[in-house]
Amino acid sequence: MNIDRSELGEFTGFLLIGLFVLLSFRFVLKAYFKANAKNLDKNSEFYKILVKSMALNKTFHPYLGYVAVVLILTHSYIQTGWNFFADNQTLTGYMTGGLFTFNVIGGFIGDQVMKKPRPKWWIWVHRILAILLGVSILIHINQ
């Protein structure tokens, strides 16, 4: 079996997209729970699965971010070999990788440095960076 660099680079890119979706899923879970908490039957199987999913997501959310940073470096090396050239694909990749890394660093600072209660502005910065990252990913993969 012989895998070329472009296939491996594409695979690591898809893994990064998957991590982004998993990391963003935290917001969706929390929003759904907030909107429907009063209407959910606390004895139902769905409620138990929802709460368990939220607990797992909360536990693994920071670690998925750290894995993403390692995967960004891996993806960048596979795709460019650290030869920093300036075509559109590479420039959008640097922008996307930078946003992803910056958001993970911001999450780390919020979790480990600020602790709770965090300032209200922090969560909005973290979420806005995630939205910008999603747009950046779309731009990068469509180059």
DSSP file (Angstrom, degrees, kcal/mol; ACC not computed):
  #  RESIDUE AA STRUCTURE BP1 BP2  ACC     N-H-->O    O-->H-N    N-H-->O    O-->H-N    TCO  KAPPA ALPHA  PHI   PSI    X-CA   Y-CA   Z-CA
    1    1 A M              0   0    0      0, 0.0     2,-0.5     0, 0.0     0, 0.0   0.000 360.0 360.0 360.0 125.0    0.0    0.0    0.0
    2    2 A N        -     0   0    0      2,-0.0     2,-0.5     0, 0.0     0, 0.0  -0.947 360.0-171.6-123.3 112.3    1.5    3.3   -1.1
    3    3 A I        -     0   0    0     -2,-0.5     2,-0.1     4,-0.0     0, 0.0  -0.890  15.2-143.6-104.3 126.6   -0.1    6.5    0.1
    4    4 A D     >  -     0   0    0     -2,-0.5     4,-2.0     1,-0.1     3,-0.3  -0.421  25.9-105.4 -86.4 167.5    1.2    9.7   -1.4
    5    5 A R  H  > S+     0   0    0      1,-0.2     4,-3.0     2,-0.2     5,-0.2   0.861 116.5  55.2 -59.4 -39.9    1.6   13.0    0.4
    6    6 A S  H  > S+     0   0    0      1,-0.2     4,-2.3     2,-0.2    -1,-0.2   0.893 108.7  47.9 -66.4 -37.3   -1.4   14.7   -1.1
    7    7 A E  H  > S+     0   0    0     -3,-0.3     4,-2.3     2,-0.2    -1,-0.2   0.914 114.2  46.5 -67.1 -41.4   -3.7   11.9    0.1
    8    8 A L  H  X S+     0   0    0     -4,-2.0     4,-2.4     2,-0.2    -2,-0.2   0.892 112.7  50.4 -66.6 -39.7   -2.2   11.9    3.6
    9    9 A G  H  X S+     0   0    0     -4,-3.0     4,-1.9     2,-0.2    -2,-0.2   0.898 111.0  48.7 -63.5 -41.0   -2.5   15.7    3.6
   10   10 A E  H  X S+     0   0    0     -4,-2.3     4,-2.4    -5,-0.2    -2,-0.2   0.901 110.2  52.0 -65.4 -40.5   -6.1   15.5    2.6
   11   11 A F  H  X S+     0   0    0     -4,-2.3     4,-2.2     2,-0.2    -2,-0.2   0.923 109.6  47.9 -62.1 -45.4   -6.8   12.9    5.2
   12   12 A T  H  X S+     0   0    0     -4,-2.4     4,-2.1     1,-0.2    -1,-0.2   0.860 110.2  54.3 -65.5 -33.2   -5.3   15.1    8.0
   13   13 A G  H  X S+     0   0    0     -4,-1.9     4,-2.1     2,-0.2    -2,-0.2   0.915 108.1  48.2 -64.1 -42.9   -7.4   18.0    6.7
   14   14 A F  H  X S+     0   0    0     -4,-2.4     4,-2.4     1,-0.2    -2,-0.2   0.879 109.2  53.7 -65.3 -36.7  -10.5   15.9    7.0
   15   15 A L  H  X S+     0   0    0     -4,-2.2     4,-2.4     2,-0.2    -1,-0.2   0.905 108.0  50.8 -61.6 -40.6   -9.5   14.9   10.5
   16   16 A L  H  X S+     0   0    0     -4,-2.1     4,-2.4     2,-0.2    -2,-0.2   0.894 109.0  50.3 -64.4 -39.6   -9.2   18.6   11.4
   17   17 A I  H  X S+     0   0    0     -4,-2.1     4,-2.3     2,-0.2    -1,-0.2   0.919 110.1  51.0 -63.3 -42.3  -12.6   19.4   10.0
   18   18 A G  H  X S+     0   0    0     -4,-2.4     4,-2.5     2,-0.2    -2,-0.2   0.903 110.0  49.2 -60.6 -42.3  -14.0   16.5   12.1
   19   19 A L  H  X S+     0   0    0     -4,-2.4     4,-2.9     2,-0.2     5,-0.2   0.904 109.2  52.6 -63.7 -40.8  -12.3   17.9   15.2
   20   20 A F  H  X S+     0   0    0     -4,-2.4     4,-2.4     2,-0.2    -2,-0.2   0.919 110.2  48.1 -60.1 -43.3  -13.7   21.3   14.4
   21   21 A V  H  X S+     0   0    0     -4,-2.3     4,-1.6     2,-0.2    -2,-0.2   0.932 113.1  47.8 -63.7 -45.6  -17.2   19.8   14.2
   22   22 A L  H  X S+     0   0    0     -4,-2.5     4,-0.5     1,-0.2    -2,-0.2   0.912 113.3  47.7 -61.6 -42.3  -16.8   17.9   17.4
   23   23 A L  H >< S+     0   0    0     -4,-2.9     3,-0.8     1,-0.2     4,-0.4   0.887 113.0  48.1 -66.3 -38.2  -15.5   21.0   19.2
   24   24 A S  H >X S+     0   0    0     -4,-2.4     4,-1.2     1,-0.2     3,-0.9   0.745  95.0  75.4 -73.2 -23.1  -18.3   23.2   17.8
   25   25 A F  H 3X S+     0   0    0     -4,-1.6     4,-2.8     1,-0.2    -1,-0.2   0.763  82.2  70.0 -61.1 -25.4  -20.8   20.5   18.9
   26   26 A R  H <X S+     0   0    0     -3,-0.8     4,-2.4    -4,-0.5    -1,-0.2   0.921  98.8  47.5 -58.0 -45.1  -20.4   21.7   22.5
   27   27 A F  H <> S+     0   0    0     -3,-0.9     4,-2.6    -4,-0.4    -1,-0.2   0.910 111.9  50.2 -63.5 -42.4  -22.1   25.0   21.7
   28   28 A V  H  X S+     0   0    0     -4,-1.2     4,-2.6     2,-0.2     5,-0.2   0.925 111.3  48.4 -63.3 -45.7  -25.0   23.1   20.0
   29   29 A L  H  X S+     0   0    0     -4,-2.8     4,-2.5     1,-0.2    -2,-0.2   0.935 113.9  45.9 -59.8 -47.3  -25.5   20.8   22.9
   30   30 A K  H  X S+     0   0    0     -4,-2.4     4,-2.6    -5,-0.2    -2,-0.2   0.911 113.4  49.1 -64.1 -42.2  -25.5   23.6   25.4
   31   31 A A  H  X S+     0   0    0     -4,-2.6     4,-2.3     2,-0.2    -1,-0.2   0.918 112.3  48.2 -64.1 -43.4  -27.9   25.7   23.3
   32   32 A Y  H  X S+     0   0    0     -4,-2.6     4,-2.0    -5,-0.2    -2,-0.2   0.932 112.9  48.2 -62.0 -45.1  -30.3   22.8   22.9
   33   33 A F  H  X S+     0   0    0     -4,-2.5     4,-1.5    -5,-0.2    -2,-0.2   0.915 112.2  48.5 -63.9 -43.2  -30.2   22.0   26.6
   34   34 A K  H  < S+     0   0    0     -4,-2.6     4,-0.3     1,-0.2    -1,-0.2   0.914 114.3  46.2 -62.2 -42.3  -30.8   25.6   27.6
   35   35 A A  H  < S+     0   0    0     -4,-2.3    -1,-0.2    -5,-0.2    -2,-0.2   0.816 127.1  26.1 -71.2 -30.1  -33.7   26.0   25.2
   36   36 A N  H >X S+     0   0    0     -4,-2.0     4,-1.0    -5,-0.2     3,-0.7   0.323  83.4 109.2-119.1   7.8  -35.4   22.7   26.1
   37   37 A A  G >< S+     0   0    0     -4,-1.5     3,-0.5     1,-0.3    -1,-0.1   0.870  83.0  48.6 -56.8 -40.7  -34.4   21.9   29.6
   38   38 A K  G 34 S+     0   0    0     -4,-0.3    -1,-0.3     1,-0.2    -2,-0.1   0.791 112.9  48.0 -71.5 -26.7  -37.8   22.6   31.1
   39   39 A N  G <4 S+     0   0    0     -3,-0.7     2,-0.3    -4,-0.1    -1,-0.2   0.551  89.3 101.0 -92.1  -8.1  -39.6   20.5   28.5
   40   40 A L  S << S-     0   0    0     -4,-1.0     2,-0.7    -3,-0.5    -7,-0.0  -0.591  74.3-125.5 -84.2 137.7  -37.4   17.4   28.7
   41   41 A D    >   -     0   0    0     -2,-0.3     3,-1.9     1,-0.2     6,-0.4  -0.718  16.1-151.9 -79.3 114.2  -38.6   14.4   30.7
   42   42 A K  T 3  S+     0   0    0     -2,-0.7    -1,-0.2     1,-0.3    -2,-0.0   0.622  93.2  53.4 -67.2 -12.2  -35.7   13.8   33.2
   43   43 A N  T 3  S+     0   0    0      4,-0.1    -1,-0.3     5,-0.0     2,-0.1   0.482  86.9 107.1 -97.6  -4.8  -36.5   10.1   33.3
   44   44 A S  S <> S-     0   0    0     -3,-1.9     4,-1.6     1,-0.1     5,-0.1  -0.339  76.5-124.8 -76.3 157.0  -36.4    9.5   29.5
   45   45 A E  H  > S+     0   0    0      1,-0.2     4,-2.4     2,-0.2     5,-0.2   0.865 111.1  58.3 -65.8 -37.1  -33.6    7.7   27.8
   46   46 A F  H  > S+     0   0    0      1,-0.2     4,-2.8     2,-0.2    -1,-0.2   0.912 104.6  50.3 -59.7 -43.5  -33.0   10.7   25.6
   47   47 A Y  H  > S+     0   0    0     -6,-0.4     4,-2.7     2,-0.2     5,-0.2   0.915 110.3  49.7 -62.1 -43.4  -32.4   13.0   28.6
   48   48 A K  H  X S+     0   0    0     -4,-1.6     4,-2.3     1,-0.2    -1,-0.2   0.910 113.2  46.2 -62.6 -42.4  -29.9   10.5   30.0
   49   49 A I  H  X S+     0   0    0     -4,-2.4     4,-2.8     2,-0.2    -2,-0.2   0.906 112.4  51.3 -66.4 -41.4  -28.0   10.3   26.7
   50   50 A L  H  X S+     0   0    0     -4,-2.8     4,-2.4     2,-0.2    -2,-0.2   0.934 112.1  45.2 -61.3 -47.7  -28.1   14.1   26.3
   51   51 A V  H  X S+     0   0    0     -4,-2.7     4,-2.3     2,-0.2    -1,-0.2   0.906 114.2  49.3 -64.6 -41.7  -26.6   14.6   29.8
   52   52 A K  H  X S+     0   0    0     -4,-2.3     4,-2.6    -5,-0.2     5,-0.2   0.906 111.0  50.2 -64.1 -41.6  -24.0   11.9   29.3
   53   53 A S  H  X S+     0   0    0     -4,-2.8     4,-2.7     1,-0.2    -2,-0.2   0.905 110.7  49.5 -61.8 -42.1  -23.1   13.5   25.9
   54   54 A M  H  X S+     0   0    0     -4,-2.4     4,-2.4     2,-0.2    -2,-0.2   0.899 111.3  49.0 -64.8 -40.2  -22.7   16.9   27.5
   55   55 A A  H  X S+     0   0    0     -4,-2.3     4,-2.1     2,-0.2    -2,-0.2   0.925 113.6  45.8 -66.0 -44.3  -20.5   15.5   30.3
   56   56 A L  H  X S+     0   0    0     -4,-2.6     4,-2.6     2,-0.2     5,-0.2   0.913 113.1  50.5 -63.4 -42.4  -18.3   13.7   27.8
   57   57 A N  H  X S+     0   0    0     -4,-2.7     4,-1.8     1,-0.2    -2,-0.2   0.908 110.2  49.6 -63.0 -41.8  -18.1   16.7   25.6
   58   58 A K  H  < S+     0   0    0     -4,-2.4    -1,-0.2     1,-0.2    -2,-0.2   0.899 113.3  47.3 -63.4 -40.5  -17.1   18.9   28.5
   59   59 A T  H  < S+     0   0    0     -4,-2.1     4,-0.4     1,-0.2    -2,-0.2   0.925 121.3  33.6 -66.4 -46.0  -14.4   16.5   29.6
   60   60 A F  H  X S+     0   0    0     -4,-2.6     4,-2.4     1,-0.2     5,-0.2   0.580  91.5  93.4 -92.3  -9.8  -12.8   16.0   26.2
   61   61 A H  H  X S+     0   0    0     -4,-1.8     4,-1.4     1,-0.2    -1,-0.2   0.903  90.0  42.4 -52.5 -50.9  -13.4   19.5   24.7
   62   62 A P  H  > S+     0   0    0      0, 0.0     4,-1.8     0, 0.0    -1,-0.2   0.909 113.8  51.9 -65.7 -38.4  -10.0   20.9   25.8
   63   63 A Y  H  > S+     0   0    0     -4,-0.4     4,-2.4     1,-0.2    -2,-0.2   0.854 104.9  55.3 -68.4 -34.2   -8.1   17.8   24.8
   64   64 A L  H  X S+     0   0    0     -4,-2.4     4,-2.1     1,-0.2    -1,-0.2   0.872 106.3  53.2 -63.9 -35.5   -9.6   17.7   21.3
   65   65 A G  H  X S+     0   0    0     -4,-1.4     4,-1.7    -5,-0.2    -2,-0.2   0.910 108.6  48.4 -63.2 -42.7   -8.3   21.3   20.9
   66   66 A Y  H  X S+     0   0    0     -4,-1.8     4,-1.7     1,-0.2    -2,-0.2   0.895 111.0  50.6 -66.1 -39.5   -4.8   20.2   21.9
   67   67 A V  H  X S+     0   0    0     -4,-2.4     4,-2.5     1,-0.2    -1,-0.2   0.892 106.8  56.4 -62.3 -39.0   -5.0   17.3   19.4
   68   68 A A  H  X S+     0   0    0     -4,-2.1     4,-2.5     1,-0.2    -2,-0.2   0.893 103.9  52.1 -60.9 -40.8   -6.1   19.7   16.7
   69   69 A V  H  X S+     0   0    0     -4,-1.7     4,-2.0     2,-0.2    -1,-0.2   0.920 111.3  46.8 -63.5 -42.7   -2.9   21.9   17.2
   70   70 A V  H  X S+     0   0    0     -4,-1.7     4,-2.2     1,-0.2    -2,-0.2   0.914 113.6  48.8 -63.8 -41.6   -0.7   18.8   16.8
   71   71 A L  H  X S+     0   0    0     -4,-2.5     4,-3.1     2,-0.2    -2,-0.2   0.838 107.0  56.0 -68.4 -33.1   -2.7   17.8   13.7
   72   72 A I  H  X S+     0   0    0     -4,-2.5     4,-2.8     2,-0.2    -1,-0.2   0.937 109.4  46.3 -61.8 -46.4   -2.5   21.3   12.3
   73   73 A L  H  X S+     0   0    0     -4,-2.0     4,-2.3     2,-0.2    -2,-0.2   0.905 114.6  47.8 -62.7 -41.3    1.3   21.1   12.5
   74   74 A T  H  X S+     0   0    0     -4,-2.2     4,-2.7     2,-0.2    -2,-0.2   0.941 113.4  46.9 -63.9 -48.1    1.3   17.6   11.0
   75   75 A H  H  X S+     0   0    0     -4,-3.1     4,-2.5     1,-0.2     5,-0.2   0.911 112.5  50.5 -60.2 -44.2   -1.1   18.7    8.2
   76   76 A S  H  X>S+     0   0    0     -4,-2.8     4,-2.5    -5,-0.2     5,-0.5   0.912 112.1  46.8 -62.2 -43.3    1.0   21.8    7.5
   77   77 A Y  H  X5S+     0   0    0     -4,-2.3     4,-2.4     3,-0.2    -2,-0.2   0.926 113.2  48.4 -65.9 -44.1    4.2   19.8    7.3
   78   78 A I  H  <5S+     0   0    0     -4,-2.7    -2,-0.2     1,-0.2    -1,-0.2   0.919 117.7  41.2 -61.9 -43.2    2.7   17.2    5.0
   79   79 A Q  H  <5S+     0   0    0     -4,-2.5    -2,-0.2    -5,-0.2    -1,-0.2   0.850 135.0  14.7 -76.3 -34.9    1.3   19.8    2.7
   80   80 A T  H ><5S-     0   0    0     -4,-2.5     3,-1.7    -5,-0.2    -3,-0.2   0.646  80.5-136.7-116.3 -19.4    4.2   22.2    2.6
   81   81 A G  T 3<<S-     0   0    0     -4,-2.4    -4,-0.2    -5,-0.5    -3,-0.1   0.781  73.0 -68.2  62.9  25.0    7.2   20.4    4.0
   82   82 A W  T 3  S+     0   0    0     -6,-0.5     2,-1.0     1,-0.2    -1,-0.3   0.631 101.4 138.1  62.3  16.7    7.9   23.7    5.9
   83   83 A N    <   -     0   0    0     -3,-1.7     2,-1.6    -6,-0.2    -1,-0.2  -0.822  49.1-147.2 -86.7 106.1    8.7   25.3    2.5
   84   84 A F        +     0   0    0     -2,-1.0     2,-0.2    -3,-0.1    -3,-0.0  -0.584  33.1 158.3 -85.6  91.0    6.9   28.5    3.0
   85   85 A F        -     0   0    0     -2,-1.6     2,-0.2    -5,-0.0    -3,-0.0  -0.630  39.9-125.2-105.7 170.1    5.6   29.5   -0.4
   86   86 A A        +     0   0    0     -2,-0.2     2,-0.2     4,-0.1    -2,-0.1  -0.379  50.2 136.8-122.9  55.1    2.8   31.9   -1.0
   87   87 A D     >  -     0   0    0     -2,-0.2     4,-2.4     1,-0.1     5,-0.2  -0.532  67.6-102.2 -87.4 169.5    0.1   30.4   -3.2
   88   88 A N  H  > S+     0   0    0      1,-0.2     4,-2.6     2,-0.2     5,-0.3   0.889 120.0  53.3 -59.7 -42.0   -3.6   31.0   -2.3
   89   89 A Q  H  > S+     0   0    0      1,-0.2     4,-1.6     2,-0.2    -1,-0.2   0.911 112.1  44.8 -60.8 -43.1   -4.0   27.5   -0.8
   90   90 A T  H  > S+     0   0    0      2,-0.2     4,-2.5     1,-0.2    -1,-0.2   0.908 112.4  50.9 -69.6 -42.0   -1.0   27.9    1.5
   91   91 A L  H  X S+     0   0    0     -4,-2.4     4,-2.2     1,-0.2    -2,-0.2   0.918 112.2  46.0 -63.2 -43.4   -2.0   31.4    2.6
   92   92 A T  H  X S+     0   0    0     -4,-2.6     4,-2.6    -5,-0.2    -1,-0.2   0.845 111.3  54.9 -67.9 -31.0   -5.5   30.4    3.5
   93   93 A G  H  X S+     0   0    0     -4,-1.6     4,-3.1    -5,-0.3     5,-0.3   0.914 107.8  47.9 -65.7 -43.0   -4.1   27.3    5.2
   94   94 A Y  H  X S+     0   0    0     -4,-2.5     4,-2.4     2,-0.2    -2,-0.2   0.907 113.0  49.0 -62.9 -41.0   -1.8   29.5    7.4
   95   95 A M  H  X S+     0   0    0     -4,-2.2     4,-2.4     2,-0.2    -2,-0.2   0.931 114.7  44.5 -63.5 -45.3   -4.8   31.8    8.2
   96   96 A T  H  X S+     0   0    0     -4,-2.6     4,-2.5     2,-0.2    -2,-0.2   0.931 115.1  47.1 -66.0 -47.1   -7.0   28.8    9.1
   97   97 A G  H  X S+     0   0    0     -4,-3.1     4,-2.6     1,-0.2     5,-0.2   0.884 112.5  50.9 -62.1 -38.6   -4.3   27.1   11.1
   98   98 A G  H  X S+     0   0    0     -4,-2.4     4,-2.9    -5,-0.3    -2,-0.2   0.921 111.0  47.1 -65.2 -44.6   -3.5   30.3   12.9
   99   99 A L  H  X S+     0   0    0     -4,-2.4     4,-2.4     2,-0.2    -2,-0.2   0.917 113.5  48.8 -62.2 -43.2   -7.1   30.9   13.8
  100  100 A F  H  X S+     0   0    0     -4,-2.5     4,-2.1     2,-0.2    -2,-0.2   0.946 115.1  43.9 -61.6 -48.9   -7.5   27.4   15.0
  101  101 A T  H  X S+     0   0    0     -4,-2.6     4,-2.7     1,-0.2    -2,-0.2   0.908 112.6  52.2 -63.8 -42.9   -4.4   27.6   17.1
  102  102 A F  H  X S+     0   0    0     -4,-2.9     4,-2.4     1,-0.2    -1,-0.2   0.888 110.0  49.3 -61.2 -39.5   -5.3   31.0   18.5
  103  103 A N  H  X S+     0   0    0     -4,-2.4     4,-2.3     2,-0.2    -1,-0.2   0.882 110.6  49.8 -68.8 -37.9   -8.7   29.8   19.5
  104  104 A V  H  X S+     0   0    0     -4,-2.1     4,-2.5     2,-0.2    -2,-0.2   0.915 111.6  48.9 -65.2 -42.2   -7.2   26.7   21.3
  105  105 A I  H  X S+     0   0    0     -4,-2.7     4,-2.6     2,-0.2    -2,-0.2   0.916 111.2  50.2 -62.9 -42.4   -4.7   29.0   23.1
  106  106 A G  H  X S+     0   0    0     -4,-2.4     4,-2.4     2,-0.2    -2,-0.2   0.886 110.5  49.7 -61.5 -39.5   -7.6   31.3   24.1
  107  107 A G  H  X S+     0   0    0     -4,-2.3     4,-2.4     2,-0.2    -2,-0.2   0.901 110.3  50.5 -64.7 -41.2   -9.5   28.2   25.4
  108  108 A F  H  X>S+     0   0    0     -4,-2.5     4,-3.4     2,-0.2     5,-0.6   0.924 110.9  48.5 -61.9 -45.1   -6.5   27.2   27.4
  109  109 A I  I  X>S+     0   0    0     -4,-2.6     5,-2.7     1,-0.2     4,-1.6   0.920 112.9  48.2 -62.2 -43.3   -6.2   30.6   28.9
  110  110 A G  I  <>S+     0   0    0     -4,-2.4     5,-0.7     3,-0.2    -1,-0.2   0.885 119.6  38.5 -63.4 -38.4   -9.9   30.7   29.7
  111  111 A D  I  <5S+     0   0    0     -4,-2.4    -2,-0.2     3,-0.2    -3,-0.2   0.909 130.5  23.4 -80.0 -44.6   -9.7   27.2   31.3
  112  112 A Q  I  <5S+     0   0    0     -4,-3.4    -3,-0.2    -5,-0.2    -2,-0.2   0.785 131.6  30.5 -98.2 -29.9   -6.4   27.2   33.1
  113  113 A V  I  <<S+     0   0    0     -4,-1.6    -3,-0.2    -5,-0.6    -4,-0.1   0.898 127.2  32.7 -97.5 -53.0   -5.6   30.9   33.7
  114  114 A M  I   <S+     0   0    0     -5,-2.7    -4,-0.2     1,-0.1    -3,-0.2   0.841  84.8 179.3 -75.1 -32.8   -8.9   32.7   34.1
  115  115 A K      < -     0   0    0     -5,-0.7    -1,-0.1    -6,-0.4    -3,-0.1  -0.146  41.9  -6.7  57.0-160.6  -10.7   29.7   35.7
  116  116 A K  S    S+     0   0    0      1,-0.2     2,-0.1    -5,-0.1    -5,-0.0  -0.892 119.8  40.0-112.5 145.9  -14.3   30.4   36.7
  117  117 A P  S    S-     0   0    0      0, 0.0    -1,-0.2     0, 0.0     3,-0.1   0.423  83.0-168.9 -78.5 131.7  -16.1   32.7   36.8
  118  118 A R        -     0   0    0      1,-0.1    -2,-0.1    -2,-0.1    -8,-0.0  -0.483  34.7 -90.0 -79.7 155.7  -14.6   33.8   33.5
  119  119 A P    >>  -     0   0    0      0, 0.0     3,-1.2     0, 0.0     4,-0.7  -0.380  35.3-120.6 -62.2 146.5  -15.3   37.3   32.2
  120  120 A K  H 3> S+     0   0    0      1,-0.3     4,-0.9     2,-0.2     3,-0.4   0.835 110.6  60.1 -59.6 -33.1  -18.4   37.4   30.0
  121  121 A W  H 3> S+     0   0    0      1,-0.2     4,-2.2     2,-0.2    -1,-0.3   0.787  91.8  69.8 -66.8 -26.2  -16.5   38.7   27.0
  122  122 A W  H <> S+     0   0    0     -3,-1.2     4,-2.5     1,-0.2    -1,-0.2   0.922  97.3  47.8 -61.5 -46.6  -14.2   35.6   27.0
  123  123 A I  H  X S+     0   0    0     -4,-0.7     4,-2.3    -3,-0.4    -1,-0.2   0.860 111.6  51.7 -64.6 -34.2  -16.9   33.2   25.8
  124  124 A W  H  X S+     0   0    0     -4,-0.9     4,-2.7     2,-0.2    -1,-0.2   0.894 109.7  48.4 -70.2 -38.4  -17.9   35.6   23.0
  125  125 A V  H  X S+     0   0    0     -4,-2.2     4,-2.4     2,-0.2    -2,-0.2   0.931 112.4  49.7 -62.4 -44.9  -14.4   35.9   21.8
  126  126 A H  H  X S+     0   0    0     -4,-2.5     4,-1.4     1,-0.2    -2,-0.2   0.890 115.0  43.7 -61.5 -41.3  -14.0   32.1   21.9
  127  127 A R  H  X S+     0   0    0     -4,-2.3     4,-2.1     2,-0.2    -2,-0.2   0.894 112.3  51.2 -73.3 -40.5  -17.3   31.7   19.9
  128  128 A I  H  X S+     0   0    0     -4,-2.7     4,-2.7     1,-0.2     5,-0.2   0.902 109.0  51.9 -64.3 -39.8  -16.6   34.4   17.4
  129  129 A L  H  X S+     0   0    0     -4,-2.4     4,-2.4    -5,-0.2    -1,-0.2   0.884 108.1  52.6 -61.8 -37.4  -13.1   32.9   16.7
  130  130 A A  H  X S+     0   0    0     -4,-1.4     4,-2.3     2,-0.2    -2,-0.2   0.896 109.9  47.7 -64.9 -39.9  -14.9   29.5   16.1
  131  131 A I  H  X S+     0   0    0     -4,-2.1     4,-2.2     2,-0.2    -2,-0.2   0.934 112.7  48.2 -66.0 -45.9  -17.2   31.2   13.6
  132  132 A L  H  X S+     0   0    0     -4,-2.7     4,-2.6     1,-0.2    -2,-0.2   0.884 110.4  53.2 -60.1 -37.9  -14.3   32.9   11.8
  133  133 A L  H  X S+     0   0    0     -4,-2.4     4,-2.7     2,-0.2    -2,-0.2   0.914 106.4  51.9 -63.8 -43.0  -12.5   29.6   11.8
  134  134 A G  H  X S+     0   0    0     -4,-2.3     4,-2.0     2,-0.2    -2,-0.2   0.914 112.1  45.8 -59.5 -43.1  -15.5   27.8   10.2
  135  135 A V  H  X S+     0   0    0     -4,-2.2     4,-2.3     2,-0.2    -1,-0.2   0.908 112.4  51.9 -64.8 -42.0  -15.6   30.5    7.4
  136  136 A S  H  X S+     0   0    0     -4,-2.6     4,-2.8     1,-0.2    -2,-0.2   0.885 107.4  51.9 -63.0 -39.9  -11.8   30.2    7.1
  137  137 A I  H  X S+     0   0    0     -4,-2.7     4,-2.8     2,-0.2     5,-0.2   0.932 109.4  50.0 -61.5 -45.0  -12.0   26.4    6.7
  138  138 A L  H  X S+     0   0    0     -4,-2.0     4,-1.1     1,-0.2    -2,-0.2   0.909 112.5  47.0 -61.4 -41.5  -14.6   26.8    3.9
  139  139 A I  H  < S+     0   0    0     -4,-2.3     3,-0.3     1,-0.2     4,-0.2   0.930 113.1  49.9 -64.0 -44.6  -12.4   29.3    2.1
  140  140 A H  H >< S+     0   0    0     -4,-2.8     3,-1.1     1,-0.2    -2,-0.2   0.908 111.6  45.5 -62.7 -44.9   -9.4   27.1    2.5
  141  141 A I  H 3< S+     0   0    0     -4,-2.8    -1,-0.2     1,-0.2    -2,-0.2   0.703 111.3  54.1 -76.9 -15.9  -11.0   23.9    1.2
  142  142 A N  T 3<        0   0    0     -4,-1.1    -1,-0.2    -3,-0.3    -2,-0.2   0.320 360.0 360.0 -97.9   8.9  -12.6   25.8   -1.8
  143  143 A Q    <         0   0    0     -3,-1.1    -1,-0.2    -4,-0.2   -54,-0.2   0.473 360.0 360.0 -76.0 360.0   -9.3   27.3   -3.0
